[in-house]
Amino acid sequence: MKAKTAIVGRAENIMCFKAAGVEAFPVTDEKGARETLRKVARDHPVVFLAEEYAEPLRDLLKRFDEEAYPVVLPIPAGGDTGYGEAFLKEAMERALGVDILFRK
């Protein structure tokens, strides 16, 4: 797998990531996000996913979480719902057994 990074979300929120070398995959709805994420995950070891789609795609993210790659990370692209922070907190607690960053 070639080391590439991708982002999936609404075009107006993700196109700026192209300046950092991240491949942008714009979507307009949950169905498009699900289909795009499945395709993108085959060729990208790291995929950022806009939070607005992360929560509805929780079932798919759980399946990706069972494998080493791809690493799918929800980020607040276009609005912070708090889901990305909760996702990272849960992953850290699962991996380390303690919450070392958020402590809330």
C-alpha positions as protocol buffer text, in pm:
chain_id: "A"
residue {
  index: 1
  type: MET
  ca { x: 0 y: 0 z: 0 }
}
residue {
  index: 2
  type: LYS
  ca { x: 147 y: 333 z: -104 }
}
residue {
  index: 3
  type: ALA
  ca { x: 157 y: 583 z: 182 }
}
residue {
  index: 4
  type: LYS
  ca { x: -120 y: 828 z: 99 }
}
residue {
  index: 5
  type: THR
  ca { x: -357 y: 1030 z: 310 }
}
residue {
  index: 6
  type: ALA
  ca { x: -716 y: 1114 z: 217 }
}
residue {
  index: 7
  type: ILE
  ca { x: -1004 y: 1320 z: 349 }
}
residue {
  index: 8
  type: VAL
  ca { x: -1376 y: 1262 z: 291 }
}
residue {
  index: 9
  type: GLY
  ca { x: -1630 y: 1537 z: 351 }
}
residue {
  index: 10
  type: ARG
  ca { x: -1815 y: 1829 z: 197 }
}
residue {
  index: 11
  type: ALA
  ca { x: -1613 y: 2002 z: -79 }
}
residue {
  index: 12
  type: GLU
  ca { x: -1630 y: 2345 z: 82 }
}
residue {
  index: 13
  type: ASN
  ca { x: -1474 y: 2206 z: 401 }
}
residue {
  index: 14
  type: ILE
  ca { x: -1203 y: 1974 z: 271 }
}
residue {
  index: 15
  type: MET
  ca { x: -1047 y: 2121 z: -42 }
}
residue {
  index: 16
  type: CYS
  ca { x: -796 y: 2323 z: 162 }
}
residue {
  index: 17
  type: PHE
  ca { x: -637 y: 1994 z: 270 }
}
residue {
  index: 18
  type: LYS
  ca { x: -507 y: 1950 z: -85 }
}
residue {
  index: 19
  type: ALA
  ca { x: -248 y: 2219 z: -13 }
}
residue {
  index: 20
  type: ALA
  ca { x: -96 y: 1983 z: 244 }
}
residue {
  index: 21
  type: GLY
  ca { x: -84 y: 1693 z: -1 }
}
residue {
  index: 22
  type: VAL
  ca { x: -398 y: 1521 z: 125 }
}
residue {
  index: 23
  type: GLU
  ca { x: -621 y: 1373 z: -145 }
}
residue {
  index: 24
  type: ALA
  ca { x: -968 y: 1523 z: -111 }
}
residue {
  index: 25
  type: PHE
  ca { x: -1283 y: 1323 z: -186 }
}
residue {
  index: 26
  type: PRO
  ca { x: -1589 y: 1547 z: -173 }
}
residue {
  index: 27
  type: VAL
  ca { x: -1929 y: 1399 z: -89 }
}
residue {
  index: 28
  type: THR
  ca { x: -2274 y: 1551 z: -38 }
}
residue {
  index: 29
  type: ASP
  ca { x: -2454 y: 1299 z: 180 }
}
residue {
  index: 30
  type: GLU
  ca { x: -2417 y: 1000 z: 412 }
}
residue {
  index: 31
  type: LYS
  ca { x: -2464 y: 745 z: 132 }
}
residue {
  index: 32
  type: GLY
  ca { x: -2192 y: 907 z: -76 }
}
residue {
  index: 33
  type: ALA
  ca { x: -1963 y: 922 z: 226 }
}
residue {
  index: 34
  type: ARG
  ca { x: -2012 y: 550 z: 293 }
}
residue {
  index: 35
  type: GLU
  ca { x: -1940 y: 451 z: -69 }
}
residue {
  index: 36
  type: THR
  ca { x: -1643 y: 686 z: -101 }
}
residue {
  index: 37
  type: LEU
  ca { x: -1493 y: 579 z: 230 }
}
residue {
  index: 38
  type: ARG
  ca { x: -1505 y: 214 z: 126 }
}
residue {
  index: 39
  type: LYS
  ca { x: -1327 y: 291 z: -202 }
}
residue {
  index: 40
  type: VAL
  ca { x: -1073 y: 530 z: -54 }
}
residue {
  index: 41
  type: ALA
  ca { x: -984 y: 292 z: 229 }
}
residue {
  index: 42
  type: ARG
  ca { x: -843 y: 39 z: -19 }
}
residue {
  index: 43
  type: ASP
  ca { x: -559 y: 270 z: -126 }
}
residue {
  index: 44
  type: HIS
  ca { x: -505 y: 507 z: 166 }
}
residue {
  index: 45
  type: PRO
  ca { x: -362 y: 393 z: 500 }
}
residue {
  index: 46
  type: VAL
  ca { x: -483 y: 715 z: 669 }
}
residue {
  index: 47
  type: VAL
  ca { x: -826 y: 864 z: 602 }
}
residue {
  index: 48
  type: PHE
  ca { x: -972 y: 1170 z: 769 }
}
residue {
  index: 49
  type: LEU
  ca { x: -1351 y: 1174 z: 779 }
}
residue {
  index: 50
  type: ALA
  ca { x: -1562 y: 1482 z: 848 }
}
residue {
  index: 51
  type: GLU
  ca { x: -1739 y: 1441 z: 1183 }
}
residue {
  index: 52
  type: GLU
  ca { x: -2079 y: 1503 z: 1030 }
}
residue {
  index: 53
  type: TYR
  ca { x: -2043 y: 1167 z: 851 }
}
residue {
  index: 54
  type: ALA
  ca { x: -1846 y: 981 z: 1116 }
}
residue {
  index: 55
  type: GLU
  ca { x: -2130 y: 931 z: 1361 }
}
residue {
  index: 56
  type: PRO
  ca { x: -2379 y: 796 z: 1102 }
}
residue {
  index: 57
  type: LEU
  ca { x: -2105 y: 565 z: 968 }
}
residue {
  index: 58
  type: ARG
  ca { x: -2016 y: 431 z: 1313 }
}
residue {
  index: 59
  type: ASP
  ca { x: -2082 y: 71 z: 1203 }
}
residue {
  index: 60
  type: LEU
  ca { x: -1835 y: 101 z: 915 }
}
residue {
  index: 61
  type: LEU
  ca { x: -1574 y: 272 z: 1133 }
}
residue {
  index: 62
  type: LYS
  ca { x: -1601 y: -11 z: 1383 }
}
residue {
  index: 63
  type: ARG
  ca { x: -1509 y: -261 z: 1109 }
}
residue {
  index: 64
  type: PHE
  ca { x: -1210 y: -52 z: 1003 }
}
residue {
  index: 65
  type: ASP
  ca { x: -1104 y: -33 z: 1368 }
}
residue {
  index: 66
  type: GLU
  ca { x: -1056 y: -410 z: 1375 }
}
residue {
  index: 67
  type: GLU
  ca { x: -770 y: -391 z: 1122 }
}
residue {
  index: 68
  type: ALA
  ca { x: -435 y: -214 z: 1133 }
}
residue {
  index: 69
  type: TYR
  ca { x: -513 y: -17 z: 814 }
}
residue {
  index: 70
  type: PRO
  ca { x: -673 y: 203 z: 719 }
}
residue {
  index: 71
  type: VAL
  ca { x: -672 y: 434 z: 1017 }
}
residue {
  index: 72
  type: VAL
  ca { x: -990 y: 640 z: 986 }
}
residue {
  index: 73
  type: LEU
  ca { x: -995 y: 954 z: 1200 }
}
residue {
  index: 74
  type: PRO
  ca { x: -1302 y: 1174 z: 1242 }
}
residue {
  index: 75
  type: ILE
  ca { x: -1215 y: 1543 z: 1232 }
}
residue {
  index: 76
  type: PRO
  ca { x: -1425 y: 1859 z: 1272 }
}
residue {
  index: 77
  type: ALA
  ca { x: -1427 y: 1967 z: 906 }
}
residue {
  index: 78
  type: GLY
  ca { x: -1707 y: 2220 z: 879 }
}
residue {
  index: 79
  type: GLY
  ca { x: -1831 y: 2195 z: 1235 }
}
residue {
  index: 80
  type: ASP
  ca { x: -1736 y: 2033 z: 1562 }
}
residue {
  index: 81
  type: THR
  ca { x: -1995 y: 1786 z: 1690 }
}
residue {
  index: 82
  type: GLY
  ca { x: -1767 y: 1644 z: 1958 }
}
residue {
  index: 83
  type: TYR
  ca { x: -1776 y: 1300 z: 1798 }
}
residue {
  index: 84
  type: GLY
  ca { x: -1411 y: 1310 z: 1687 }
}
residue {
  index: 85
  type: GLU
  ca { x: -1288 y: 1391 z: 2036 }
}
residue {
  index: 86
  type: ALA
  ca { x: -1502 y: 1115 z: 2189 }
}
residue {
  index: 87
  type: PHE
  ca { x: -1379 y: 870 z: 1925 }
}
residue {
  index: 88
  type: LEU
  ca { x: -1012 y: 947 z: 2001 }
}
residue {
  index: 89
  type: LYS
  ca { x: -1073 y: 934 z: 2377 }
}
residue {
  index: 90
  type: GLU
  ca { x: -1231 y: 590 z: 2348 }
}
residue {
  index: 91
  type: ALA
  ca { x: -951 y: 462 z: 2123 }
}
residue {
  index: 92
  type: MET
  ca { x: -684 y: 585 z: 2366 }
}
residue {
  index: 93
  type: GLU
  ca { x: -856 y: 431 z: 2665 }
}
residue {
  index: 94
  type: ARG
  ca { x: -889 y: 101 z: 2480 }
}
residue {
  index: 95
  type: ALA
  ca { x: -523 y: 103 z: 2378 }
}
residue {
  index: 96
  type: LEU
  ca { x: -368 y: 239 z: 2699 }
}
residue {
  index: 97
  type: GLY
  ca { x: -624 y: 163 z: 2965 }
}
residue {
  index: 98
  type: VAL
  ca { x: -634 y: 527 z: 3080 }
}
residue {
  index: 99
  type: ASP
  ca { x: -732 y: 869 z: 2947 }
}
residue {
  index: 100
  type: ILE
  ca { x: -400 y: 1056 z: 2921 }
}
residue {
  index: 101
  type: LEU
  ca { x: -509 y: 1360 z: 2720 }
}
residue {
  index: 102
  type: PHE
  ca { x: -866 y: 1465 z: 2781 }
}
residue {
  index: 103
  type: ARG
  ca { x: -920 y: 1387 z: 3152 }
}
residue {
  index: 104
  type: LYS
  ca { x: -1279 y: 1499 z: 3148 }
}
